[in-house]
Amino acid sequence: MKDVELFLRETSGYALTAGSLEGFRPVLERTIAQGLGNSDDSAIFEVVNPIPSPYPPRKLVTDSRVR
């Protein structure tokens, strides 16, 4: 993300079109939010095209009396 910010800041004074990179920023932010910020580029694909789990979602137990 810092490289994207640097690129956008540096290109702002030139006649370069970086709109697609601006549009890509939310995807990078979601990737980082999911803890994949230090992963390689394949993490971006994982965020954009997640593989559905074959298992049903587990229910969260919040009652400490339940074991």
PEGI-V399630 format. One record per run of one state. SS is the DSSP state (@ for helix, = for strand, . for the rest). FROM is the first residue (numbers start at 1). TO is the last residue. If there is no record, write none. Layout:
BEGIN
SS|FROM|TO, SS|FROM|TO
END
This chain:
BEGIN
.|1|1, @|2|11, .|12|18, @|19|33, .|34|41, @|42|48, .|49|67
END
